[in-house]
């Protein structure tokens, strides 16, 4: 487990001082330094990044004389919030607690309250819809909140440690309950190196809710937005790639597929981008709520690769990784990660999964015809 951020593990280290596991399609697996990412990408590739900023979403609370910690997850359209109530644990972390009961009034700092109304979903007692009073939760979080932290971390960190270089604060105070962590190792210097190499960045927003560290539940609906500029960039890259596939197929003996690949930085970027795509993989500007769960059966229609952290063995995100790169590539990659003692979780090492270009290039060409 990565217990502290990379920049706190030794003098002179930066955020990008993590390792990069690369699953290049088929049986190709290698372990590189994350700073080598520009050498692995090519001109025309598009990195799709999540610009959601991380909220200080954990707040001390009380219910019936019991000390609790409220994790604010997701704001609904009706002013309610999805919340998770947890019990304080040693070292400043928390442990699970059953949700509810309905009608309970949770006391918050500054004389505020939170009324529990109903579970987020039938049979899911961990997360509840709750109505805050007053309803200005962003102000509460700014005044009394701290970043959500789990037991595998060593100590509290400032909110800045949980912001990525791509984070853009929202005017209405919305954001992610937990950091879109695949973007954390990027630095301004590394972004500049990628741009100078001809790699493009396409922003979108998906506000992540609280994770299910203990329950490993499938993802629930989250709010997202894919702007028109990002849809255009992605579609242009895919069109250039189709042209490259056709050119490669027409060459005697074949040739290397050219054209930009669409690589999502984080599972959140995959979910948002695939939610905005039609059956042919054409992306259109879109926003609202997405309940899309990407599985191998559903597949991916837009992305050619995924940069993500390392996930727990029972995490639902592994199904998305298999949808992108195939089960064999994921298993080989994780076997290498374990053998090489890679670090898990938001401060840990990252994994670049790329489709097998030979296999997917031929499929893409036949579908294009």
C-alpha positions as CSV (number, residue, x, y, z in Angstrom):
1,X,0.0,0.0,0.0
2,X,1.2,3.5,-0.8
3,X,0.9,5.1,2.7
4,X,2.1,8.6,1.8
5,X,2.4,10.7,-1.4
6,X,5.4,10.0,-3.6
7,X,6.9,13.4,-2.9
8,X,7.1,12.6,0.8
9,X,9.1,9.4,0.4
10,X,12.4,11.0,0.0
11,X,14.3,14.3,-0.7
12,X,14.0,15.7,-4.1
13,X,11.1,13.5,-5.2
14,X,8.0,14.9,-7.0
15,X,4.5,13.6,-7.7
16,X,5.8,11.9,-10.7
17,X,8.2,9.7,-8.7
18,X,6.0,6.6,-9.1
19,X,6.3,3.6,-11.3
20,X,4.4,2.9,-14.5
21,X,3.3,-0.6,-15.3
22,X,2.7,-1.0,-19.0
23,X,0.5,-3.6,-20.5
24,X,0.9,-3.1,-24.2
25,X,-1.5,-5.7,-25.6
26,X,-0.9,-9.4,-25.8
27,X,1.7,-10.6,-23.4
28,X,3.8,-7.4,-23.4
29,X,4.3,-6.2,-19.8
30,X,7.0,-3.8,-18.6
31,X,7.7,-1.6,-15.6
32,X,8.9,1.9,-16.3
33,X,9.2,5.2,-14.5
34,X,6.2,7.4,-14.8
35,X,8.4,10.2,-16.2
36,X,8.9,8.0,-19.2
37,X,5.3,8.3,-20.3
38,X,6.1,10.8,-23.1
39,X,8.4,8.1,-24.6
40,X,5.5,5.7,-24.7
41,X,3.0,8.0,-26.5
42,X,3.1,9.5,-30.0
43,X,2.0,12.6,-31.8
44,X,-1.7,12.7,-32.2
45,X,-2.5,10.7,-29.1
46,X,-5.2,12.2,-27.0
47,X,-5.2,12.0,-23.2
48,X,-8.7,12.5,-21.8
49,X,-8.4,14.0,-18.3
50,X,-10.9,14.6,-15.5
51,X,-10.9,18.2,-14.3
52,X,-13.1,17.6,-11.2
53,X,-11.5,19.1,-8.0
54,X,-11.4,17.1,-4.8
55,X,-13.6,18.3,-1.9
56,X,-12.8,18.3,1.8
57,X,-15.7,15.9,2.1
58,X,-15.2,14.4,5.6
59,X,-16.9,16.2,8.5
60,X,-17.2,15.4,12.2
61,X,-20.7,14.6,13.2
62,X,-22.9,13.3,16.1
63,X,-26.0,11.1,16.1
64,X,-27.7,10.3,19.4
65,X,-24.6,10.9,21.4
66,X,-22.4,8.8,19.1
67,X,-19.4,10.5,17.5
68,X,-19.3,9.8,13.8
69,X,-17.7,11.1,10.6
70,X,-20.0,12.1,7.7
71,X,-18.6,11.5,4.2
72,X,-20.4,13.8,1.7
73,X,-20.5,11.9,-1.6
74,X,-22.9,13.3,-4.3
75,X,-25.3,16.2,-4.5
76,X,-28.7,15.4,-6.0
77,X,-30.8,17.6,-8.2
78,X,-33.3,18.2,-5.3
79,X,-30.7,19.6,-2.9
80,X,-30.2,16.3,-1.0
81,X,-26.8,14.7,-0.7
82,X,-25.7,11.1,-0.7
83,X,-23.8,10.6,2.5
84,X,-22.0,7.8,4.3
85,X,-21.8,7.8,8.1
86,X,-18.7,6.1,9.5
87,X,-17.3,5.5,13.0
88,X,-14.0,7.1,14.0
89,X,-11.0,4.7,14.2
90,X,-7.5,4.8,15.5
91,X,-5.0,7.2,13.8
92,X,-7.6,9.6,12.5
93,X,-9.2,7.1,10.1
94,X,-12.7,5.6,10.0
95,X,-14.4,2.2,9.9
96,X,-17.8,1.2,8.4
97,X,-21.1,1.7,10.0
98,X,-24.6,0.7,8.9
99,X,-26.6,3.6,7.5
100,X,-29.8,5.1,8.9
101,X,-32.2,5.0,10.6
102,X,-34.6,7.0,8.4
103,X,-35.6,10.3,10.1
104,X,-32.5,10.5,12.2
105,X,-31.1,14.0,12.7
106,X,-27.3,14.1,12.4
107,X,-25.6,17.1,14.2
108,X,-22.9,18.9,12.2
109,X,-20.5,21.7,13.1
110,X,-21.8,25.3,13.3
111,X,-25.3,24.3,14.3
112,X,-26.1,22.6,11.0
113,X,-28.0,19.3,10.7
114,X,-28.5,16.5,8.3
115,X,-31.7,14.5,8.2
116,X,-31.4,10.9,6.9
117,X,-34.3,10.1,4.5
118,X,-33.7,6.8,2.6
119,X,-31.0,4.5,1.3
120,X,-29.5,5.4,-2.0
121,X,-30.7,2.1,-3.4
122,X,-32.8,-0.8,-2.2
123,X,-30.6,-3.2,-0.2
124,X,-27.7,-0.8,0.0
125,X,-27.6,0.4,3.6
126,X,-24.2,2.1,3.4
127,X,-25.1,5.2,1.5
128,X,-28.2,7.3,2.3
129,X,-29.9,10.3,0.8
130,X,-29.9,13.1,3.4
131,X,-31.2,16.6,3.5
132,X,-28.8,19.3,5.0
133,X,-30.0,22.4,6.8
134,X,-29.0,24.9,5.7
135,X,-28.4,23.5,2.3
136,X,-25.0,25.2,1.6
137,X,-22.8,22.1,1.9
138,X,-19.9,23.5,0.0
139,X,-19.6,26.3,2.7
140,X,-19.7,23.6,5.4
141,X,-16.9,21.6,3.7
142,X,-14.7,24.7,3.2
143,X,-15.1,25.6,6.9
144,X,-15.1,22.2,8.6
145,X,-14.2,19.5,6.1
146,X,-11.0,17.5,5.5
147,X,-10.1,15.0,2.8
148,X,-11.6,11.5,3.1
149,X,-8.9,9.2,4.3
150,X,-8.7,5.4,4.7
151,X,-6.8,3.2,7.1
152,X,-4.0,2.2,4.6
153,X,-2.7,5.8,4.7
154,X,-0.2,6.8,7.3
155,X,-1.4,10.3,8.3
156,X,-3.6,13.2,7.4
157,X,-2.7,15.2,4.3
158,X,-3.6,18.7,3.3
159,X,-6.3,19.0,0.6
160,X,-3.7,20.1,-1.9
161,X,-2.2,16.6,-1.8
162,X,-5.5,15.3,-3.2
163,X,-5.8,17.7,-6.1
164,X,-4.5,16.8,-9.5
165,X,-2.8,19.3,-11.9
166,X,-6.0,19.2,-14.0
167,X,-8.4,20.2,-11.2
168,X,-10.6,23.2,-12.0
169,X,-12.7,24.4,-9.0
170,X,-16.4,24.6,-10.0
171,X,-18.3,27.9,-9.5
172,X,-21.1,26.1,-7.6
173,X,-18.7,24.4,-5.2
174,X,-19.3,20.9,-6.6
175,X,-16.5,18.4,-7.0
176,X,-15.4,14.9,-6.2
177,X,-15.7,13.2,-2.8
178,X,-12.4,11.4,-3.6
179,X,-9.6,12.3,-5.9
180,X,-9.6,11.2,-9.5
181,X,-6.3,9.7,-8.6
182,X,-5.0,8.5,-12.0
183,X,-4.1,12.1,-12.8
184,X,-2.1,12.7,-9.6
185,X,1.4,11.8,-10.9
186,X,1.2,14.4,-13.7
187,X,3.1,17.6,-13.1
188,X,3.2,20.8,-15.1
189,X,6.6,19.9,-16.4
190,X,5.4,16.5,-17.6
191,X,2.4,18.0,-19.2
192,X,4.6,20.4,-21.1
193,X,6.8,17.5,-22.3
194,X,3.8,15.6,-23.5
195,X,2.4,18.6,-25.4
196,X,5.8,19.3,-27.0
197,X,5.7,15.7,-28.3
198,X,2.4,16.3,-30.0
199,X,0.1,14.7,-27.4
200,X,-3.2,16.5,-26.9
201,X,-5.3,16.9,-23.8
202,X,-9.1,16.7,-23.8
203,X,-10.8,17.7,-20.6
204,X,-14.1,16.4,-19.2
205,X,-15.7,16.3,-15.8
206,X,-17.0,13.5,-13.7
207,X,-17.6,14.1,-10.0
208,X,-16.7,10.9,-8.2
209,X,-18.6,9.7,-5.1
210,X,-17.2,7.9,-2.2
211,X,-15.5,4.6,-2.9
212,X,-16.6,1.3,-1.5
213,X,-13.3,0.3,0.1
214,X,-14.9,-2.5,2.1
215,X,-18.0,-3.5,0.1
216,X,-16.6,-3.3,-3.4
217,X,-20.0,-2.4,-4.8
218,X,-20.5,-1.5,-8.5
219,X,-20.4,2.2,-9.2
220,X,-23.6,4.2,-8.7
221,X,-24.8,7.2,-10.8
222,X,-22.5,10.1,-11.0
223,X,-22.7,13.6,-12.5
224,X,-20.6,14.2,-15.6
225,X,-20.0,16.6,-18.5
226,X,-18.3,16.1,-21.9
227,X,-17.8,19.5,-23.6
228,X,-18.0,20.1,-27.3
229,X,-14.3,20.7,-27.7
230,X,-13.5,17.3,-26.2
231,X,-16.0,15.5,-28.3
232,X,-14.4,17.2,-31.4
233,X,-10.8,16.3,-30.4
234,X,-11.7,12.6,-29.7
235,X,-13.7,12.2,-32.9
236,X,-10.9,13.8,-34.9
237,X,-8.3,11.4,-33.4
238,X,-10.5,8.4,-34.1
239,X,-11.0,9.5,-37.7
240,X,-7.3,9.9,-38.2
241,X,-6.8,6.5,-36.6
242,X,-9.3,4.8,-39.0
243,X,-7.5,6.4,-41.9
244,X,-4.2,5.0,-40.5
245,X,-5.7,1.5,-40.1
246,X,-7.0,1.6,-43.7
247,X,-3.5,2.7,-45.0
248,X,-1.8,0.0,-43.0
249,X,-4.2,-2.7,-44.3
250,X,-3.6,-1.6,-47.9
251,X,0.2,-1.8,-47.7
252,X,1.8,-5.0,-48.8
253,X,2.8,-7.0,-45.8
254,X,0.9,-4.5,-43.6
255,X,2.4,-1.6,-41.7
256,X,2.3,0.1,-38.4
257,X,-1.1,1.6,-37.5
258,X,-0.8,5.4,-37.3
259,X,-3.1,8.1,-36.1
260,X,-4.0,9.2,-32.5
261,X,-5.1,6.9,-29.8
262,X,-7.7,7.9,-27.3
263,X,-6.3,7.2,-23.8
264,X,-8.4,7.9,-20.8
265,X,-6.7,9.1,-17.6
266,X,-8.7,7.2,-15.0
267,X,-11.7,5.0,-14.9
268,X,-13.8,8.2,-14.3
269,X,-12.7,9.5,-17.7
270,X,-13.7,6.2,-19.4
271,X,-17.2,6.2,-17.7
272,X,-17.9,9.8,-18.8
273,X,-16.5,9.4,-22.4
274,X,-18.3,6.2,-23.0
275,X,-21.5,7.7,-21.7
276,X,-21.3,10.4,-24.3
277,X,-20.7,7.9,-27.2
278,X,-23.2,6.3,-29.6
279,X,-23.1,2.7,-30.8
280,X,-20.5,3.7,-33.5
281,X,-18.2,5.3,-31.0
282,X,-19.0,8.9,-32.1
283,X,-18.8,11.2,-29.1
284,X,-21.2,14.1,-28.7
285,X,-21.3,16.8,-26.1
286,X,-23.3,15.4,-23.2
287,X,-23.9,15.9,-19.5
288,X,-26.1,15.0,-16.6
289,X,-26.1,11.7,-14.7
290,X,-24.5,8.5,-15.9
291,X,-25.2,5.0,-14.5
292,X,-23.0,3.3,-17.1
293,X,-21.0,0.3,-15.9
294,X,-18.3,-0.7,-18.3
295,X,-17.8,-4.5,-18.5
296,X,-16.2,-6.9,-20.9
297,X,-19.6,-7.8,-22.2
298,X,-20.5,-4.2,-23.0
299,X,-17.0,-3.3,-24.2
300,X,-15.6,0.1,-24.9
301,X,-16.5,2.1,-28.0
302,X,-14.1,5.0,-27.8
303,X,-11.0,4.5,-25.7
304,X,-7.9,2.7,-27.0
305,X,-6.1,2.8,-23.7
306,X,-6.5,3.5,-20.0
307,X,-4.1,5.0,-17.4
308,X,-5.2,4.0,-14.0
309,X,-4.1,3.1,-10.5
310,X,-3.9,-0.4,-9.1
311,X,-7.2,-1.8,-7.9
312,X,-8.1,-4.3,-5.2
313,X,-8.8,-7.9,-6.4
314,X,-12.5,-7.6,-5.9
315,X,-12.9,-4.1,-7.2
316,X,-15.6,-3.6,-9.9
317,X,-13.1,-1.4,-11.8
318,X,-11.2,-4.5,-12.9
319,X,-14.1,-5.3,-15.3
320,X,-13.5,-2.0,-17.0
321,X,-9.8,-2.8,-17.4
322,X,-10.7,-6.1,-19.0
323,X,-13.1,-4.3,-21.3
324,X,-10.2,-2.2,-22.5
325,X,-7.3,-4.6,-22.7
326,X,-8.7,-8.1,-22.2
327,X,-8.6,-10.4,-19.2
328,X,-5.3,-12.0,-20.1
329,X,-3.5,-8.6,-20.2
330,X,-5.0,-7.6,-16.9
331,X,-3.9,-10.8,-15.2
332,X,-0.4,-10.6,-16.6
333,X,-0.1,-7.0,-15.5
334,X,-1.3,-7.6,-12.0
335,X,1.0,-10.7,-11.6
336,X,3.9,-8.4,-12.6
337,X,2.7,-5.7,-10.2
338,X,2.7,-8.1,-7.3
339,X,6.0,-9.6,-8.2
340,X,7.7,-6.2,-8.5
341,X,6.1,-4.9,-5.3
342,X,4.2,-2.1,-6.9
343,X,2.2,0.2,-4.6
344,X,-1.6,0.3,-4.5
345,X,-4.1,3.1,-4.0
346,X,-4.3,6.8,-4.7
347,X,-0.7,7.7,-3.8
348,X,0.7,4.5,-5.5
349,X,2.0,3.4,-8.9
350,X,-0.1,3.5,-12.1
351,X,-0.9,1.1,-14.9
352,X,-1.1,2.0,-18.6
353,X,-3.2,-0.6,-20.5
354,X,-3.2,-0.4,-24.3
355,X,-5.3,-2.4,-26.8
356,X,-3.5,-4.8,-29.0
357,X,-3.2,-2.7,-32.1
358,X,-2.9,-5.6,-34.5
359,X,-6.1,-7.2,-33.2
360,X,-8.1,-4.1,-32.8
361,X,-6.8,-2.4,-35.9
362,X,-8.2,-5.1,-38.1
363,X,-11.5,-5.1,-36.3
364,X,-11.7,-1.3,-36.6
365,X,-11.1,-1.5,-40.3
366,X,-13.6,-4.1,-41.0
367,X,-16.2,-2.2,-39.0
368,X,-15.4,1.0,-40.8
369,X,-16.2,-0.6,-44.1
